[in-house]
C-alpha cells in the first residue's frame, strides 16, 4: 500500500480544501479513508459523498483547484479494474445518489442516478413489465455508474446490442465543475449520442457520471434455456457459428469450458411459448454431434464463478471475431499445458468473453497472458486483465495495445480533463 508520490503537496491540498468540502456536502458526509478504500495499493486521504450533481460539480471544482486527484466510486465492485492509479487523494462516492428519478413507461425510458443499484432498478421497472436489457456482473451489488464506467455487459448483448446501444442520455460532471448533458428521454432523440459513447468504458477518466437515461424493453413472457455438451472444440465452434448464421433469435449464446471440463453451449430464447417452441425445435435439428444436458442453476451468471478459485490467478476479458473463438480456445489449451496452468472461460457468441487462469507463480501467469494477448492482437482481437496479482500488474499494462486510437484518446482526455484529475493512469497507456 502507498500514498501518492507528492504526499506533502497532497496533504497541503487536502487541508486547504477540507473546509470547502465540508460546507458542500456537510461534515457527516466526508470522512477519512480506511483500508477498505484502498485502490490497487493507493490509500486516498478522504471519501466525500455528494447528494446531487450540483454538489458533485462543486466538489470537483474544489478538488481541481487544490490539486487533488479524484477516484470516482459507485458500488465499488470493480474498483480494482484498470491500471494502478498514479495518485488519488479523494474518493467521490455516488452512494447517496441512488434514485430511479423517473420511469416513463409510456416512452419506455428510465432516468437513473449513478449510484442506483442495478437490481433495484430492474425491480422498479418490472412493476410495469419492462427492463433494461442488460445482464452485468453482480447485479445485486453493482450500480449503474460503475457498470457504465467499465462497459459491463453479458449474454443479452447478442440480441439487444451493447451497453452503448441502450443509453439515450447521460449527465457527466467534468473536473472543472462543468455539468455536461447529452441525449434525451425520447427514444427517437438522436442528439448527443457521442457523450454517452465516450463515457461508457472510460473508467471514470473523463468525467463523473451522475445520471443515465436508458431505453427499455419489455419483460419476456417466457424464458427458455437449452444446454448442449460438445465432445471437442471443433464441434463446439461449428454449432456456435451455425446458430449465428441461422434465422434463430436467441437472447444468449455462451460457451463454458475449462481444462478439466467438456465444452458446454447454452442457448436462451425469450418470447411467447409458441415462439420458443419453434426456435427450440429448429435448434435441436441443428445440434447434431452434441448431447443435450440439463442446464445448471444460475447458468447465465456463470461469469461470476470465474472470480473464485485458487491463487495466483488472473481474470481477463477478451474480444475477437466469432470465427476466431475456436482457434483461441485451442491456443489456451496448448499454452496452458506448456506452462502448467489451469483455465476456465465463459465466452459469448458476439466475440467477447472472460477467462480465468491459475498458476503456481505470478511470473508464469504473466508469460501466459503475454502469449495469449499476442495471439489475439495479431488477429485483430484484444485481451485486458480485470483481476490479477500485483506482481503481474507491475510487469504489463492491463489493457494491452491501444492501436491507432491512442492519440485520439489522449486528445479526448486532454479536452475533458487537461490536468489529469480523474483516475490518472488507470486507462489505456496510462491515460
C-alpha positions as CSV (number, residue, x, y, z in Angstrom):
1,X,0.0,0.0,0.0
2,X,1.2,3.5,-0.8
3,X,0.2,7.1,-0.7
4,X,0.7,9.4,-3.8
5,X,4.3,10.3,-4.5
6,X,3.5,14.0,-3.9
7,X,2.1,13.3,-0.5
8,X,3.3,16.5,1.1
9,X,1.6,18.6,-1.6
10,X,-1.5,16.4,-1.4
11,X,-1.8,16.9,2.4
12,X,-1.5,20.7,1.9
13,X,-4.2,20.5,-0.8
14,X,-6.4,18.4,1.5
15,X,-6.1,20.9,4.3
16,X,-6.8,23.8,2.0
17,X,-9.9,22.1,0.6
18,X,-11.3,20.4,3.7
19,X,-13.4,23.4,4.9
20,X,-14.9,23.9,1.4
21,X,-15.7,20.2,1.0
22,X,-17.4,20.1,4.4
23,X,-19.5,23.1,3.6
24,X,-20.6,21.5,0.3
25,X,-21.7,18.0,1.5
26,X,-22.0,18.5,5.2
27,X,-19.5,17.2,7.8
28,X,-21.4,14.0,8.2
29,X,-20.8,13.1,4.5
30,X,-17.0,13.4,4.5
31,X,-14.6,11.1,6.3
32,X,-11.0,9.9,6.4
33,X,-10.3,7.0,4.1
34,X,-9.9,3.5,5.6
35,X,-8.2,0.3,4.4
36,X,-11.4,-0.7,2.6
37,X,-11.0,2.4,0.4
38,X,-7.5,1.3,-0.9
39,X,-7.4,1.1,-4.7
40,X,-4.6,-1.0,-6.1
41,X,-2.3,-0.1,-3.2
42,X,-3.1,3.6,-3.2
43,X,-4.8,4.8,0.0
44,X,-6.7,8.1,-0.5
45,X,-7.0,10.7,2.2
46,X,-10.7,11.3,2.2
47,X,-14.1,10.0,1.0
48,X,-16.7,12.5,0.0
49,X,-20.4,11.6,-0.6
50,X,-22.3,14.3,-2.5
51,X,-26.1,14.2,-2.7
52,X,-26.7,15.6,-6.2
53,X,-24.9,16.7,-9.3
54,X,-24.6,20.3,-8.1
55,X,-22.7,19.1,-5.1
56,X,-20.6,16.8,-7.3
57,X,-19.7,19.8,-9.5
58,X,-18.7,21.9,-6.6
59,X,-16.6,19.1,-5.0
60,X,-14.7,18.5,-8.3
61,X,-14.1,22.2,-8.8
62,X,-12.6,22.5,-5.3
63,X,-10.6,19.3,-5.8
64,X,-9.2,20.5,-9.1
65,X,-8.3,23.9,-7.6
66,X,-6.5,22.3,-4.7
67,X,-4.5,19.9,-7.0
68,X,-6.2,16.8,-5.7
69,X,-6.7,13.7,-7.8
70,X,-10.1,12.1,-7.7
71,X,-11.2,8.5,-7.9
72,X,-15.0,8.2,-8.6
73,X,-16.7,5.3,-6.9
74,X,-20.3,3.9,-7.2
75,X,-20.9,0.3,-5.9
76,X,-17.2,-0.4,-5.7
77,X,-17.5,-3.9,-7.3
78,X,-14.9,-3.2,-10.0
79,X,-12.6,-0.6,-8.3
80,X,-9.6,-3.0,-8.9
81,X,-10.1,-2.9,-12.7
82,X,-7.6,-0.9,-14.8
83,X,-4.0,0.0,-14.2
84,X,-3.0,1.1,-10.7
85,X,-3.7,4.9,-10.2
86,X,-0.7,7.2,-10.3
87,X,-2.3,9.0,-7.4
88,X,-5.7,9.6,-5.7
89,X,-6.2,11.7,-2.7
90,X,-10.0,11.9,-2.9
91,X,-12.8,9.3,-3.5
92,X,-16.0,10.8,-4.7
93,X,-18.7,8.3,-3.8
94,X,-22.1,8.2,-5.5
95,X,-23.6,6.2,-2.6
96,X,-26.2,8.9,-1.8
97,X,-27.2,9.4,-5.5
98,X,-29.2,6.2,-5.8
99,X,-32.6,7.0,-7.1
100,X,-34.7,5.9,-10.0
101,X,-35.5,9.5,-11.0
102,X,-38.2,8.7,-13.5
103,X,-39.7,5.7,-15.2
104,X,-41.5,7.0,-18.3
105,X,-43.1,3.6,-19.1
106,X,-45.2,5.0,-21.9
107,X,-42.0,6.2,-23.7
108,X,-40.1,3.1,-22.5
109,X,-37.3,5.1,-20.9
110,X,-35.9,5.4,-17.4
111,X,-33.8,8.1,-15.8
112,X,-31.5,6.8,-13.1
113,X,-28.8,8.2,-10.8
114,X,-25.3,6.7,-11.0
115,X,-25.4,5.2,-7.5
116,X,-28.6,3.2,-8.1
117,X,-28.3,-0.5,-7.5
118,X,-28.9,-2.3,-10.8
119,X,-31.2,-5.0,-9.3
120,X,-33.2,-2.2,-7.6
121,X,-33.6,-0.5,-11.0
122,X,-34.8,-3.8,-12.6
123,X,-37.3,-4.4,-9.7
124,X,-38.7,-1.0,-10.2
125,X,-39.1,-1.3,-14.0
126,X,-40.6,-4.8,-13.7
127,X,-43.7,-3.3,-12.0
128,X,-44.7,-2.1,-15.5
129,X,-43.4,-5.2,-17.3
130,X,-40.2,-3.5,-18.5
131,X,-36.4,-3.9,-18.0
132,X,-33.0,-2.7,-19.1
133,X,-32.0,-5.5,-21.4
134,X,-28.6,-5.8,-19.8
135,X,-27.0,-8.5,-17.5
136,X,-23.9,-7.1,-15.8
137,X,-21.8,-8.9,-13.2
138,X,-23.1,-8.9,-9.6
139,X,-26.4,-7.1,-10.3
140,X,-27.4,-7.1,-6.7
141,X,-24.3,-5.1,-5.8
142,X,-23.2,-3.3,-8.9
143,X,-24.5,0.2,-9.6
144,X,-25.4,2.0,-12.8
145,X,-22.5,4.4,-12.9
146,X,-19.9,1.7,-12.3
147,X,-21.5,-0.6,-14.9
148,X,-21.2,2.2,-17.5
149,X,-17.7,3.2,-16.5
150,X,-16.3,-0.3,-17.2
151,X,-18.8,-1.1,-20.1
152,X,-20.0,-4.3,-18.5
153,X,-22.5,-6.4,-20.4
154,X,-23.3,-10.1,-20.7
155,X,-25.1,-12.6,-22.9
156,X,-28.2,-10.4,-23.6
157,X,-25.9,-8.4,-25.9
158,X,-26.3,-10.9,-28.7
159,X,-30.0,-9.8,-29.1
160,X,-30.2,-6.2,-27.7
161,X,-26.8,-4.8,-28.5
162,X,-24.0,-3.4,-26.4
163,X,-24.4,-1.1,-23.4
164,X,-23.8,1.9,-25.6
165,X,-26.9,0.9,-27.6
166,X,-29.1,1.1,-24.5
167,X,-28.2,4.6,-23.4
168,X,-30.0,7.6,-24.8
169,X,-28.8,10.2,-22.4
170,X,-26.2,10.9,-19.8
171,X,-25.0,13.6,-17.4
172,X,-21.3,14.0,-16.7
173,X,-19.6,16.4,-14.3
174,X,-16.2,17.4,-15.6
175,X,-13.2,18.2,-13.3
176,X,-13.7,22.0,-13.6
177,X,-17.3,21.7,-12.3
178,X,-19.0,21.8,-15.7
179,X,-22.2,19.8,-15.9
180,X,-22.4,18.2,-19.3
181,X,-25.7,16.6,-20.6
182,X,-26.3,14.8,-23.8
183,X,-29.3,13.0,-25.2
184,X,-33.0,13.0,-24.0
185,X,-35.8,10.9,-22.7
186,X,-37.4,10.1,-26.0
187,X,-36.0,7.0,-27.8
188,X,-36.1,8.8,-31.2
189,X,-33.9,11.6,-30.0
190,X,-30.5,11.1,-31.6
191,X,-28.9,14.3,-30.4
192,X,-25.9,14.0,-28.1
193,X,-25.1,10.3,-28.6
194,X,-21.4,11.0,-28.6
195,X,-21.1,11.8,-24.9
196,X,-22.7,8.6,-23.7
197,X,-20.5,6.6,-26.0
198,X,-17.4,8.4,-24.8
199,X,-18.2,7.9,-21.1
200,X,-19.1,4.2,-21.5
201,X,-16.0,2.2,-20.8
202,X,-13.8,5.3,-20.0
203,X,-13.2,4.1,-16.4
204,X,-14.2,7.4,-14.9
205,X,-11.2,9.2,-16.6
206,X,-13.3,11.8,-18.5
207,X,-16.0,12.8,-16.0
208,X,-18.1,11.7,-13.1
209,X,-21.3,10.0,-14.3
210,X,-24.2,11.3,-12.2
211,X,-27.3,10.3,-14.2
212,X,-28.2,8.0,-17.1
213,X,-31.2,7.6,-19.3
214,X,-31.9,4.1,-20.6
215,X,-34.0,2.8,-23.4
216,X,-36.1,-0.1,-22.1
217,X,-37.5,-3.4,-23.4
218,X,-40.5,-5.4,-22.3
219,X,-40.1,-8.3,-19.9
220,X,-40.5,-11.6,-21.8
221,X,-43.5,-13.8,-21.2
222,X,-41.3,-17.0,-21.3
223,X,-37.6,-17.7,-21.0
224,X,-36.1,-21.0,-22.1
225,X,-32.6,-22.2,-21.8
226,X,-31.1,-25.3,-23.7
227,X,-27.6,-26.6,-22.9
228,X,-25.5,-28.9,-25.1
229,X,-22.3,-30.7,-24.4
230,X,-19.8,-30.9,-27.2
231,X,-17.1,-33.5,-27.3
232,X,-14.4,-31.3,-28.8
233,X,-13.6,-27.7,-29.7
234,X,-14.3,-28.3,-33.4
235,X,-17.9,-29.4,-32.8
236,X,-18.4,-26.5,-30.3
237,X,-17.2,-24.0,-32.8
238,X,-19.3,-25.4,-35.6
239,X,-22.5,-25.2,-33.5
240,X,-21.9,-21.6,-32.3
241,X,-21.3,-20.4,-35.9
242,X,-24.3,-22.3,-37.2
243,X,-26.5,-20.6,-34.6
244,X,-25.2,-17.2,-35.7
245,X,-25.8,-17.9,-39.4
246,X,-29.3,-19.2,-38.8
247,X,-32.6,-17.3,-38.5
248,X,-32.8,-18.1,-34.8
249,X,-33.1,-15.1,-32.5
250,X,-31.6,-16.1,-29.2
251,X,-31.1,-13.7,-26.3
252,X,-28.0,-15.5,-25.1
253,X,-25.4,-17.9,-26.7
254,X,-22.5,-18.7,-24.4
255,X,-19.7,-21.3,-24.2
256,X,-18.5,-22.7,-20.9
257,X,-15.2,-24.6,-21.0
258,X,-12.2,-25.4,-18.9
259,X,-9.0,-27.5,-18.8
260,X,-10.8,-30.3,-17.0
261,X,-14.4,-30.0,-18.3
262,X,-16.2,-30.6,-21.5
263,X,-17.4,-27.8,-23.8
264,X,-20.9,-26.7,-23.0
265,X,-23.0,-24.3,-25.0
266,X,-26.0,-22.5,-23.5
267,X,-28.7,-21.0,-25.7
268,X,-31.6,-18.9,-24.4
269,X,-34.8,-17.9,-26.1
270,X,-37.3,-15.4,-24.9
271,X,-40.8,-14.5,-26.1
272,X,-44.1,-16.4,-26.3
273,X,-44.4,-20.1,-25.7
274,X,-45.2,-20.8,-29.3
275,X,-42.2,-18.8,-30.5
276,X,-39.8,-20.5,-28.0
277,X,-41.2,-23.9,-29.1
278,X,-40.5,-23.2,-32.8
279,X,-36.9,-22.0,-32.1
280,X,-36.2,-24.9,-29.8
281,X,-37.3,-27.4,-32.5
282,X,-35.0,-25.7,-35.1
283,X,-32.1,-25.6,-32.7
284,X,-32.4,-29.3,-31.8
285,X,-32.2,-30.2,-35.5
286,X,-29.0,-28.1,-35.8
287,X,-27.3,-29.5,-32.8
288,X,-26.3,-32.9,-34.2
289,X,-23.0,-34.2,-32.8
290,X,-23.7,-32.7,-29.4
291,X,-25.6,-34.0,-26.4
292,X,-28.4,-32.1,-24.7
293,X,-27.9,-31.9,-21.0
294,X,-29.7,-30.2,-18.1
295,X,-28.9,-26.5,-17.7
296,X,-27.3,-25.9,-14.3
297,X,-28.9,-23.4,-11.9
298,X,-27.8,-19.8,-12.5
299,X,-26.2,-20.7,-15.8
300,X,-26.4,-17.2,-17.1
301,X,-24.4,-16.0,-14.1
302,X,-21.6,-18.4,-14.9
303,X,-19.2,-15.5,-15.5
304,X,-19.3,-14.6,-11.8
305,X,-17.8,-18.0,-10.8
306,X,-14.6,-17.0,-12.6
307,X,-13.7,-14.8,-9.6
308,X,-13.4,-17.8,-7.3
309,X,-10.7,-20.4,-7.2
310,X,-7.0,-20.9,-6.3
311,X,-4.3,-18.2,-6.3
312,X,-2.3,-16.8,-8.0
313,X,-4.9,-16.2,-10.7
314,X,-5.9,-13.7,-13.3
315,X,-9.3,-13.0,-14.8
316,X,-9.3,-11.4,-18.3
317,X,-11.7,-10.1,-20.8
318,X,-11.0,-11.0,-24.4
319,X,-12.5,-9.8,-27.7
320,X,-12.2,-11.5,-31.0
321,X,-14.0,-12.3,-34.2
322,X,-16.6,-15.1,-33.7
323,X,-14.7,-17.2,-36.2
324,X,-11.5,-16.9,-34.1
325,X,-13.1,-18.4,-30.9
326,X,-12.3,-22.0,-31.8
327,X,-8.6,-21.2,-32.6
328,X,-8.3,-19.1,-29.4
329,X,-9.7,-21.9,-27.2
330,X,-7.2,-24.3,-28.8
331,X,-4.3,-21.8,-28.1
332,X,-5.4,-21.5,-24.5
333,X,-5.2,-25.3,-24.1
334,X,-1.8,-25.5,-25.8
335,X,-0.2,-22.6,-23.9
336,X,-1.7,-23.7,-20.5
337,X,-0.4,-27.2,-20.9
338,X,3.1,-25.9,-21.7
339,X,3.1,-23.6,-18.7
340,X,1.2,-26.0,-16.3
341,X,-1.6,-23.5,-15.8
342,X,-5.3,-24.3,-15.4
343,X,-8.1,-22.3,-17.0
344,X,-11.9,-21.8,-17.3
345,X,-13.7,-19.5,-19.6
346,X,-17.2,-18.2,-20.4
347,X,-17.5,-16.8,-24.0
348,X,-20.3,-15.1,-25.8
349,X,-21.3,-15.7,-29.4
350,X,-20.7,-12.0,-30.2
351,X,-17.0,-12.4,-29.8
352,X,-16.4,-11.4,-26.2
353,X,-15.7,-13.5,-23.1
354,X,-14.0,-13.9,-19.7
355,X,-11.1,-16.2,-19.0
356,X,-9.6,-17.3,-15.6
357,X,-6.1,-18.6,-15.5
358,X,-4.4,-20.2,-12.4
359,X,-0.7,-20.9,-12.0
360,X,1.8,-21.7,-9.3
361,X,3.6,-18.4,-9.7
362,X,2.7,-14.9,-10.8
363,X,5.5,-14.8,-13.3
364,X,4.1,-17.8,-15.1
365,X,0.7,-16.0,-15.3
366,X,2.4,-13.0,-16.9
367,X,4.1,-15.2,-19.5
368,X,0.8,-17.0,-20.4
369,X,-1.1,-13.7,-20.6
370,X,1.5,-12.2,-22.9
371,X,1.4,-15.2,-25.2
372,X,-2.4,-15.2,-25.4
373,X,-2.6,-11.4,-25.9
374,X,-0.1,-11.6,-28.7
375,X,-2.1,-14.2,-30.5
376,X,-5.3,-12.2,-30.2
377,X,-3.8,-8.9,-31.2
378,X,-2.3,-10.5,-34.4
379,X,-5.9,-11.3,-35.5
380,X,-7.5,-8.0,-34.5
381,X,-8.6,-9.1,-31.0
382,X,-7.7,-7.9,-27.6
383,X,-7.1,-9.1,-24.0
384,X,-7.4,-6.9,-21.0
385,X,-6.8,-8.0,-17.4
386,X,-9.5,-7.4,-14.9
387,X,-8.1,-9.1,-11.8
388,X,-4.5,-10.3,-11.2
389,X,-1.8,-10.3,-8.5
390,X,0.1,-7.0,-8.1
391,X,3.3,-8.6,-9.5
392,X,1.5,-9.1,-12.8
393,X,0.3,-5.5,-13.0
394,X,3.8,-4.3,-12.3
395,X,5.0,-6.1,-15.4
396,X,2.4,-5.3,-18.0
397,X,-0.3,-2.8,-18.9
398,X,-3.6,-4.5,-18.1
399,X,-5.2,-3.1,-21.2
400,X,-2.9,-4.2,-24.0
401,X,-2.1,-2.4,-27.2
402,X,-4.1,0.7,-27.8
403,X,-3.6,0.7,-31.6
404,X,-4.2,3.7,-33.8
405,X,-6.8,5.2,-31.5
406,X,-4.2,6.2,-28.8
407,X,-3.5,9.7,-30.0
408,X,-7.3,10.4,-30.3
409,X,-7.9,9.0,-26.8
410,X,-5.2,11.2,-25.4
411,X,-6.7,14.2,-27.1
412,X,-10.1,13.5,-25.7
413,X,-8.6,13.1,-22.2
414,X,-6.8,16.4,-22.6
415,X,-10.0,18.2,-23.6
416,X,-12.2,16.7,-20.8
417,X,-9.6,16.5,-18.0
418,X,-6.5,18.6,-19.0
419,X,-4.8,18.3,-15.6
420,X,-5.5,14.6,-15.1
421,X,-7.6,15.0,-12.0
422,X,-9.8,11.9,-12.6
423,X,-8.3,8.4,-12.2
424,X,-4.9,9.4,-13.5
425,X,-3.0,6.5,-15.1
426,X,-5.8,3.9,-14.9
427,X,-6.8,3.8,-18.5
428,X,-5.0,2.5,-21.7
429,X,-1.4,3.5,-21.9
430,X,-1.6,5.3,-18.6
431,X,-4.2,7.8,-19.6
